[in-house]
Amino acid sequence: MRYSDDIIEEVRTRNDIVDVISGYVKLQRRGSSYFGLCPFHNEKSPSFSVSPGKQMYYCFGCGAGGNVYTFLMEYENYSFQEAVKALADRAGVRLPEIEYSREARALADRKALLLEINKQAARYFYAKLRAPEGAAAMKYLTGRGLDDDTIRKFGLGYSDRYNNDLYRYLKKQNYTDEVLKESGLFNIDEKRGIYDKFWNRVIFPIMDVNSRVIGFGGRVMGDGKPKYLNSPETKIFDKSRNLYGLHAARSSRRKNLIICEGYMDVISMHQAGFTNAVASLGTALTSQQAGLLKRYTDEVLIMYDSDDAGVRAALRAIPMLRAVGLATKVVSLKPHKDPDEFIRQEGKEAFEERLQKAENSFLFEIRILQAGYDMADPQGKSDFFHEVAARLLKFEDEIERNSYLETVARLYNVQADMLRKLVNRLALKGAGISGIIEPKKSRERKQEKEGGTEKAQKLMLTWMTSYPEILGGLEKYISPEDFTNPLYRQVAEMVEDQFRKGEVNPARIINHFEDSEQQKKVAALFHEQIALDTEAEKKKALLDVVCNMKESSIAGRLSGLDPTDLAGLQKLMEEKKKLEALRRNGLPEGVFQ
């Protein structure tokens, strides 16, 4: 079973999509819609659109789209029922008790089972660390300065030297090979069968914000490769949407969060009293992780290693953090490599002092940028300030832009008025204007997969939902039967049914599709670009779409017609005559009124 359509729609309408998505993505109004950087793929120019009128979102870059339910399902990895419950709680809507469908219950049960397996594995690793065979691992941890309270707080453990010890332990708990394979804790080999993924490693349990073990990281003891190993992605573990240590840092009383690189950095900082430290999970910071940070703080201190790789990682992270509305600063650790080394050698008081001296992230970017130019050469100096002006132009708030402009002018000994004139000239040239440009590869893939007929049908559905007033006048030319794609026809029937009932509501149509991939496909049907202003332009474009669709529909039905079906043939001939008349005479006046 599922919640009734009325309940689903009530919850959706009580959660304005702009308000919900603003909690994850920094949005700015542009015309009748809001735009921001897409949280589902990395981008530099905002192509993620949220429409308060349609109560839908759509990314013109990667094609992600849907209503408020789809967003939570994609961003939080919720099932449809979980998204309904989360939004109902947010809006204060009391939900009736329901029985879950067999598929939904099976998925929930499987996730619960995987969480239980991870919990059992974490206990096993924890016990092994304190057993005689874990002596070397314990010596390593205490040698890194960790005390027993910290080891217990983070649930640190050890995986045995034998590569089937955890497997044998969990088999005794009556778990099947099928579910153990899904846990990410084991490798499978044709010769050796199933065996432990982690062995002879110090183990770092990875927990979600609710302190549930969702995966593991392991540091090898000795010279084995790789040095660090993480769990693969599973039904309960998505490394791009989680942060190590956030379960502990979320309750910190400090005003900000610190993002660093490794497990030991987080752990050593927490032990020293800096309980606001978190780390990405073996990868560069993602836009999803930036959005996760925004849920718990308004300011982030970046504390990556002080080598070139750390500087590059910081430069990649800054725009992602800024895009979700986070104030960002960069902490210098020089001459030390990482936080763990700094604290052990200089102590926590000196570390606190470094935090207080954190550098504004924009000024950090400019300082690193300046190192790439020869400031003694007039051309090099000119090129540097042109690049600075282009970056200043990205600040949409004039007060903020002027504040940074004056600071940069003072730091780099250039007249503020001269720099301001340069910024204004670039603005006039359109240097800082970024339109919605679909990535080239994405466009090419669409063109390969999508012919003119499908394109016309998608455009028609966009017309129908963007300008529902045309539906009455179009009935004599187009019907759901003319949509040759089964999904498009189903959606067209829903739009037509809504029109007859007095309200065209595309966001409500998406409620009928519980699978997020289906929701994404349906959302794309309502977001083909129609960049037209005048009624004449709209009328001509709509006429082209109608004729294209009708011609394809007639040809398709004609090719599949039984030769003996004279009545069917007569009907198609009449439709063809109407199409020819439509091409000659065009659509009637006032179609958009």
C-alpha positions in Angstrom: 0.0 0.0 0.0 0.9 3.7 -0.2 -0.5 6.9 1.1 -3.6 8.2 -0.6 -3.2 10.6 -3.5 -5.0 13.3 -1.3 -2.5 12.9 1.5 0.5 12.9 -0.9 -0.7 16.1 -2.5 -1.5 17.8 0.8 2.0 17.1 2.0 3.5 18.4 -1.3 1.5 21.6 -1.3 2.4 22.3 2.3 6.1 22.2 1.4 7.1 25.0 -1.0 9.8 23.6 -3.2 11.8 26.9 -3.1 11.9 26.8 0.7 12.8 23.1 0.8 15.6 23.3 -1.8 17.0 26.5 -0.3 18.0 24.5 2.7 20.4 22.6 0.5 21.2 24.9 -2.4 21.9 28.6 -2.5 19.3 30.0 -4.9 19.0 33.4 -6.5 15.9 34.7 -8.3 16.1 35.2 -12.0 12.9 36.2 -13.6 10.1 33.9 -12.5 12.4 31.1 -11.4 15.3 30.6 -9.0 18.8 29.3 -10.1 21.7 27.8 -8.3 24.5 25.3 -8.8 23.2 21.8 -9.3 23.7 19.5 -6.2 23.7 16.4 -8.4 26.7 17.2 -10.5 29.7 19.5 -10.3 29.4 22.7 -12.3 30.7 26.3 -12.3 27.7 28.0 -13.9 24.3 27.7 -12.4 22.0 25.6 -14.5 19.8 24.3 -11.7 16.3 25.9 -12.0 13.5 25.9 -9.4 10.1 27.0 -10.5 7.8 28.3 -7.8 4.9 28.3 -10.3 5.3 24.7 -11.4 6.6 23.6 -8.0 9.4 21.7 -9.8 13.1 21.8 -10.3 15.2 20.9 -13.3 18.9 21.0 -14.2 19.6 22.0 -17.8 23.1 20.5 -17.4 22.5 16.9 -16.1 18.8 16.5 -16.6 17.9 16.0 -12.9 14.4 17.1 -12.2 11.2 16.5 -10.4 9.0 17.8 -7.6 9.9 18.2 -3.9 9.6 14.5 -3.3 12.0 13.7 -6.1 14.5 16.1 -4.7 14.5 14.4 -1.3 14.7 11.0 -2.9 17.7 12.0 -4.9 19.5 14.1 -2.4 18.9 12.2 0.8 18.6 8.7 -0.9 15.1 8.3 0.5 12.4 6.0 -0.8 9.2 7.7 -1.8 7.5 6.8 1.4 10.5 8.1 3.4 10.3 11.4 1.5 6.6 11.7 2.2 7.2 11.1 5.9 10.1 13.6 6.1 8.1 16.4 4.4 5.0 15.6 6.4 7.1 16.0 9.6 8.5 19.3 8.2 5.0 20.6 7.5 3.3 19.2 10.6 1.0 16.9 8.7 -0.1 13.8 10.6 0.1 10.8 8.4 -2.1 7.8 8.7 -0.6 4.4 9.4 -0.1 2.4 6.2 1.1 -1.0 5.2 4.2 -0.8 3.0 4.2 -2.5 -0.4 6.1 -5.8 -0.6 8.9 -4.1 -2.6 9.2 -1.1 -0.1 9.2 -3.4 2.9 11.8 -5.7 1.3 14.1 -2.7 0.6 13.6 -1.3 4.2 14.3 -4.8 5.6 17.4 -5.2 3.6 18.8 -1.8 4.6 18.1 -2.7 8.3 19.9 -6.0 7.8 22.9 -4.4 6.3 23.1 -1.9 9.2 22.9 -4.8 11.6 25.8 -6.6 9.8 27.9 -3.4 10.0 27.1 -3.1 13.7 28.2 -6.6 14.3 31.3 -6.1 12.2 32.2 -2.9 14.2 31.9 -4.9 17.4 34.1 -7.6 16.0 36.8 -5.2 15.0 36.6 -3.3 18.3 37.1 -6.6 20.2 40.0 -7.7 18.0 41.8 -4.4 18.8 41.8 -5.4 22.5 42.7 -9.0 21.9 46.3 -10.3 21.8 46.4 -10.3 18.0 45.5 -6.6 18.0 48.5 -5.5 20.1 50.4 -4.1 17.1 47.4 -2.0 16.0 46.8 -0.7 19.5 50.5 0.2 19.7 50.1 2.1 16.4 47.1 4.1 17.7 48.6 4.9 21.1 51.8 5.8 19.3 49.8 8.4 17.4 48.8 9.9 20.7 45.3 8.5 21.0 43.9 7.7 24.5 41.4 5.0 25.3 38.5 7.4 25.5 39.1 8.6 22.0 39.5 5.1 20.7 36.2 4.1 22.3 34.4 7.3 21.1 35.2 6.6 17.4 34.9 2.8 17.8 38.3 2.1 16.4 39.2 -1.5 15.8 41.5 -4.0 14.1 40.9 -6.6 11.3 42.8 -9.9 11.8 45.7 -11.0 9.7 43.6 -13.9 8.4 41.5 -12.9 5.5 38.4 -15.0 6.4 38.1 -14.4 10.1 35.2 -11.8 9.9 33.5 -14.0 7.3 33.5 -17.0 9.6 32.4 -14.8 12.6 29.4 -13.5 10.7 28.4 -16.9 9.2 28.1 -18.1 12.8 25.5 -15.3 13.3 23.5 -17.1 10.5 23.9 -14.4 7.8 23.6 -15.7 4.3 26.3 -15.3 1.6 23.9 -13.3 -0.5 23.5 -10.5 2.1 27.2 -10.6 3.2 28.1 -10.0 -0.5 25.9 -6.8 -0.4 27.5 -5.5 2.8 30.7 -4.3 1.1 32.8 -6.2 3.7 33.9 -9.0 1.4 35.6 -9.6 -1.9 34.6 -12.5 -4.2 37.1 -14.5 -6.2 36.5 -17.5 -8.5 39.3 -19.4 -6.9 39.1 -18.3 -3.3 35.4 -17.7 -3.1 34.2 -15.0 -0.6 36.8 -13.5 1.8 37.3 -10.5 4.0 37.9 -7.1 2.3 39.7 -5.7 5.4 42.4 -7.7 6.9 45.5 -6.7 9.0 44.3 -3.1 9.1 43.4 -0.6 11.8 39.7 0.0 11.3 37.8 3.3 11.3 34.0 2.8 11.4 32.2 5.3 9.3 28.9 6.6 10.8 26.1 8.6 9.4 24.7 11.6 11.3 22.6 9.3 13.4 25.6 7.4 14.6 24.7 4.3 12.6 27.7 2.4 11.1 27.3 2.6 7.3 30.9 1.6 6.2 34.5 1.3 7.2 37.9 2.6 6.4 41.1 0.6 7.0 44.8 1.6 7.3 47.1 -1.2 6.5 49.6 -2.4 9.1 53.0 -2.6 7.5 53.8 -1.9 3.9 50.8 -3.3 2.1 48.9 -1.5 -0.6 46.7 0.4 -0.7 47.6 2.3 2.5 44.0 3.3 3.1 41.0 1.2 2.0 37.3 2.3 2.1 34.1 0.3 1.9 32.5 0.3 -1.6 29.1 2.0 -2.0 26.2 -0.1 -0.9 22.4 0.4 -0.2 23.4 2.2 3.0 26.7 3.9 2.1 27.2 6.7 -0.4 30.6 8.3 0.3 29.7 11.5 -1.7 26.7 12.2 0.7 28.4 11.5 4.1 31.3 13.0 6.1 33.5 11.2 8.5 33.0 12.5 12.1 29.9 14.5 11.4 27.9 12.3 13.9 30.1 13.8 16.6 30.8 17.2 15.2 27.1 18.1 14.7 26.7 18.6 18.4 29.8 20.7 18.8 29.3 24.1 20.5 31.8 25.8 18.3 30.5 28.3 15.7 31.8 26.6 12.6 32.9 23.2 11.2 36.4 22.3 10.1 36.8 20.2 6.9 40.0 18.2 6.7 41.4 15.3 4.7 41.8 12.2 6.9 40.5 10.0 9.7 43.4 10.7 12.0 43.2 14.4 11.4 39.5 14.4 12.6 40.3 12.1 15.6 43.3 13.9 16.8 41.4 17.3 16.6 38.5 15.9 18.5 40.8 14.6 21.2 42.4 18.0 21.5 39.0 19.6 22.0 38.3 20.7 18.5 35.1 18.7 18.3 33.9 20.4 15.1 36.2 18.6 12.7 34.9 16.4 9.8 36.6 14.8 6.7 35.5 13.8 3.2 35.7 10.0 2.6 38.7 9.3 0.4 37.6 11.7 -2.4 37.6 15.4 -3.1 34.7 17.3 -1.5 31.5 17.0 -3.4 28.6 19.4 -3.8 26.4 17.0 -1.8 28.8 17.1 1.1 28.9 20.9 0.9 25.1 20.9 1.2 25.3 18.5 4.2 27.7 20.9 5.9 25.3 23.8 5.3 22.6 21.9 7.4 24.8 22.2 10.5 26.7 25.5 10.2 27.1 28.8 8.3 30.9 28.8 8.3 33.5 26.2 7.3 37.2 26.3 7.9 39.2 24.4 5.2 42.2 22.6 6.7 43.7 20.5 4.0 47.4 19.3 3.9 49.8 22.2 3.2 51.3 20.5 0.1 50.4 21.4 -3.5 47.7 18.7 -3.6 46.1 20.2 -0.5 46.1 23.7 -2.0 44.5 22.3 -5.2 41.9 20.5 -3.1 41.1 23.7 -1.2 40.7 25.7 -4.4 38.2 23.0 -5.7 36.3 23.1 -2.4 35.9 26.8 -2.0 33.4 27.4 -4.9 31.3 24.4 -3.8 31.1 25.7 -0.2 30.4 29.2 -1.4 27.7 28.0 -3.8 25.6 26.6 -0.9 25.9 29.8 1.1 28.7 29.0 3.5 31.2 31.6 4.7 34.6 30.0 4.1 38.1 30.5 5.4 41.4 28.6 4.9 43.7 27.6 7.7 47.5 27.5 7.1 49.3 24.7 8.8 52.8 25.5 7.6 55.4 24.3 8.3 53.5 21.2 9.3 51.8 18.9 6.8 48.5 18.2 8.5 46.5 18.9 11.7 47.6 15.7 13.4 51.2 16.6 13.0 50.6 20.2 14.0 48.8 19.3 17.3 51.4 16.7 18.3 54.3 19.0 17.8 53.0 22.5 18.8 50.0 21.8 21.0 46.4 22.8 21.0 46.9 26.4 22.1 49.0 27.1 19.0 46.5 25.3 16.9 43.7 27.5 18.3 45.7 30.5 17.3 46.0 29.2 13.7 42.2 28.8 13.6 41.7 32.4 14.7 44.1 33.6 11.9 42.3 31.7 9.2 42.4 33.5 5.8 39.4 34.6 3.9 38.9 32.1 1.1 38.6 34.7 -1.6 41.8 36.4 -0.6 43.4 32.9 -0.4 42.3 32.3 -4.0 43.8 35.6 -5.1 47.0 35.0 -3.3 47.5 31.6 -4.9 46.5 33.1 -8.3 49.1 35.9 -7.9 51.8 33.3 -7.5 51.3 32.3 -11.1 52.0 35.8 -12.6 55.2 37.7 -12.9 54.3 40.9 -11.1 57.5 42.6 -12.1 56.5 42.3 -15.7 53.9 44.9 -16.8 52.0 42.4 -19.0 52.0 39.8 -16.1 50.7 42.4 -13.7 48.0 43.5 -16.1 46.9 39.9 -16.8 46.7 39.3 -13.0 44.4 42.3 -12.4 42.2 41.4 -15.3 41.7 37.9 -13.8 41.0 39.5 -10.4 38.4 41.8 -11.9 36.7 38.8 -13.5 36.5 37.0 -10.2 35.2 40.1 -8.4 32.5 40.3 -11.0 31.1 37.0 -9.7 29.9 38.7 -6.5 26.3 39.6 -7.3 25.9 41.7 -4.1 27.3 45.1 -4.8 28.3 45.9 -1.2 30.2 42.6 -0.9 31.9 43.1 -4.3 33.0 46.6 -3.3 34.3 45.4 0.1 36.5 42.8 -1.6 37.6 45.2 -4.3 38.8 47.7 -1.8 40.6 45.0 0.2 42.3 43.6 -2.9 43.3 47.1 -4.0 44.9 47.8 -0.7 46.7 44.4 -0.5 48.1 44.5 -4.0 48.8 48.3 -4.2 46.5 49.3 -7.0 44.1 52.2 -7.1 40.6 51.0 -6.1 38.9 53.3 -8.8 41.1 51.8 -11.5 40.2 48.3 -10.5 36.5 49.3 -10.3 36.6 50.7 -13.8 38.1 47.4 -15.0 35.3 45.4 -13.3 32.7 47.7 -14.9 34.2 47.3 -18.4 34.2 43.5 -18.1 30.6 43.7 -16.9 29.6 45.7 -20.0 31.3 43.1 -22.2 29.2 40.4 -20.5 32.3 38.7 -19.0 30.5 37.7 -15.8 27.1 36.7 -17.3 26.7 33.0 -17.4 23.6 31.7 -19.2 22.2 28.3 -19.0 24.5 26.4 -21.3 24.1 22.7 -21.4 27.4 20.8 -21.4 28.5 19.8 -24.8 28.8 16.1 -24.0 25.3 16.1 -22.5 23.9 17.8 -25.6 25.6 15.3 -27.9 24.2 12.4 -25.9 20.7 13.8 -26.1 21.0 14.4 -29.9 22.2 10.8 -30.4 19.3 9.3 -28.4 16.5 11.7 -29.2 15.0 12.1 -32.7 12.8 14.9 -34.0 9.6 13.1 -33.1 10.5 12.6 -29.4 11.7 16.2 -29.2 8.4 17.5 -30.6 6.4 15.4 -28.1 8.5 16.7 -25.2 8.1 20.3 -26.4 4.4 19.8 -26.7 4.1 18.7 -23.1 6.2 21.7 -22.0 3.8 23.9 -24.0 0.8 22.3 -22.4 2.0 22.8 -18.8 3.6 26.2 -19.3 0.7 27.7 -21.2 -2.4 25.6 -20.2 -4.7 28.2 -21.8 -3.8 26.7 -25.2 -5.3 23.3 -24.4 -8.8 24.2 -25.3 -7.8 25.4 -28.7 -5.5 22.5 -29.4 -8.1 19.7 -28.8 -9.2 19.8 -32.5 -5.6 19.3 -33.6 -3.8 17.1 -31.0 -4.9 14.3 -28.7 -3.0 12.0 -26.3 -3.2 9.4 -29.1 -0.7 11.5 -31.1 2.0 10.9 -28.5 3.8 7.7 -29.8 6.0 7.3 -26.7 3.9 5.3 -24.1 5.2 7.4 -21.1 4.5 10.7 -23.0 1.0 9.5 -23.9 0.3 8.6 -20.2 1.5 12.0 -19.1 -0.5 13.8 -21.8 -3.7 12.0 -20.7 -3.0 13.2 -17.1 -2.5 16.8 -18.3 -5.7 16.6 -20.3 -7.6 15.2 -17.4 -6.3 18.0 -15.1 -7.3 20.6 -17.7 -10.9 19.3 -17.8 -11.0 19.5 -14.0 -9.8 23.1 -14.1 -6.2 22.9 -13.0 -3.0 21.9 -14.8 -0.5 20.9 -12.1 2.7 19.2 -13.4 4.1 18.7 -9.9 1.1 16.7 -8.9 1.5 14.4 -12.0 5.0 13.4 -10.8 3.3 12.1 -7.5 2.0 9.2 -9.6 5.5 7.9 -10.2 7.3 6.6 -7.1 10.5 5.6 -8.8 13.0 8.5 -8.9 14.2 7.7 -12.4 10.7 7.8 -13.7 10.1 11.1 -11.9 13.2 12.5 -13.5 12.0 11.4 -17.0 8.6 13.0 -16.4 10.1 16.2 -15.1 12.2 16.5 -18.2 9.0 16.5 -20.3 8.0 19.8 -18.7 11.3 21.6 -19.1 12.1 21.8 -22.8 13.4 25.3 -23.4 11.0 27.8 -24.9 12.9 31.1 -25.2 10.2 33.1 -27.0 8.6 36.4 -26.0 6.0 37.6 -28.5 2.7 35.8 -29.3 3.7 35.7 -32.9 7.0 33.8 -32.1 5.1 31.5 -29.7 2.4 30.8 -32.3 4.9 29.9 -35.0 6.9 27.6 -32.8 3.8 25.9 -31.5 2.5 25.4 -35.0 5.8 23.7 -36.0 5.5 21.4 -33.0 1.9 20.5 -33.7 2.6 19.8 -37.4 5.7 17.7 -36.6 3.8 15.6 -34.0 0.7 15.2 -36.2 2.7 14.2 -39.2 4.7 11.5 -37.3 1.5 10.3 -35.6 -0.3 9.8 -38.9 2.7 8.1 -40.5 3.1 5.8 -37.6 -0.6 4.7 -37.5 -0.7 4.4 -41.3 2.3 2.0 -41.3 0.6 -0.2 -38.8 -2.9 -0.1 -40.4 -4.5 -3.3 -41.5 -4.9 -3.0 -45.4 -8.6 -4.1 -45.1 -9.4 -1.4 -42.5 -11.0 1.1 -44.9 -12.7 3.1 -42.1 -9.3 3.6 -40.4 -7.7 4.6 -43.6 -10.5 7.1 -44.3 -10.0 8.6 -40.8 -6.3 9.0 -41.4 -6.9 10.7 -44.7 -9.2 13.2 -43.1 -6.6 13.9 -40.4 -4.0 14.4 -43.1 -6.2 17.0 -44.9 -6.7 18.9 -41.6 -3.0 18.9 -41.2 -2.4 20.4 -44.6 -5.0 23.0 -43.9 -3.3 23.8 -40.6 0.0 24.3 -42.4 -1.6 26.7 -44.8 -3.7 28.7 -42.4 -1.8 28.5 -39.1 -3.3 28.4 -35.6 -6.2 30.6 -34.8 -5.8 34.1 -33.3 -5.7 34.4 -29.5 -4.4 30.9 -28.9 -2.3 32.2 -25.9 -5.2 34.2 -24.3 
